[in-house]
Amino acid sequence: MNARLIAVDRPGMGLSTFQPRRSLLDFSKDLLALADHLKIGKFAILAYSLGGLFGLACAYAIPERLTKVGIVSGAAFFTKPELMTEINEGTRRYLDLPRENPWTARMFLWVLGAMARLAPKMAVKSAAALMPEPDRVIVQEIEIQKGFIAMVREALRQGVAGAFHESLLSISDPGFRIQDIHTPILLWHGEIDQNIPVAMARYAAAELPICQAQFFPQEGHLSVFKQNTAEIIQAMLNENPVWRKE
């Protein structure tokens, strides 16, 4: 595959500067600044999990620079209660805390970061307990465990401010309508995903003007990406036009 993959830290994550009042739509400005600096004209975005919200925001805000946006396990419409019936209890608590008890939400994130640094096996075990079987199988792989711990450590490298702000963004009005996105969108979603229920992805597939969606009956939040990585990357590189719904 002839692909250039650039992974970007969102504000407050890794070494990226925290932006206290940023919105979902503001992230598109960061991507444009990076693309201009690297002299990249048009590009595609592949977003995973909660990053899917930022992928959709960019699809709305900068369609002239994007060839397509791929979203894996990431159609996170947490502002629509009717789509959240299958969400797991851990994710539900994570979403409720920032507004109901901000101090506890920050403490939870601090504890998560401490566990990733001091007790990584416990952090992995705690996360796996909330996953469906296909995801628990994936988490048994040592490289996946290492990647998960590295991700948590980087996300909380500067403290909890960035992650806490993102938790608020995930349950706030995004600032755009999904029906007004005209960038081609590719969706991949596991039907037994309990972090971001498949109902959210089906809603997105029905409402997006230009969308191809694939649903996997026996896959969860992690496994759908792990089991289909090559096909997903190839689809992102494919220059064939994405079909348009009538």
Secondary structure as UniProt FT lines:
FT   TURN            11..12
FT   TURN            14..15
FT   TURN            20..21
FT   TURN            24..26
FT   HELIX           27..37
FT   TURN            38..39
FT   STRAND          43..48
FT   TURN            49..50
FT   HELIX           51..61
FT   HELIX           63..65
FT   STRAND          66..72
FT   TURN            78..79
FT   HELIX           81..83
FT   TURN            85..86
FT   HELIX           89..100
FT   HELIX           102..118
FT   HELIX           120..128
FT   TURN            129..130
FT   HELIX           133..139
FT   HELIX           142..155
FT   TURN            156..158
FT   HELIX           161..169
FT   TURN            170..171
FT   HELIX           178..180
FT   STRAND          185..190
FT   TURN            191..192
FT   HELIX           198..207
FT   STRAND          211..216
FT   TURN            217..218
FT   TURN            221..222
FT   HELIX           223..227
FT   HELIX           229..237
//
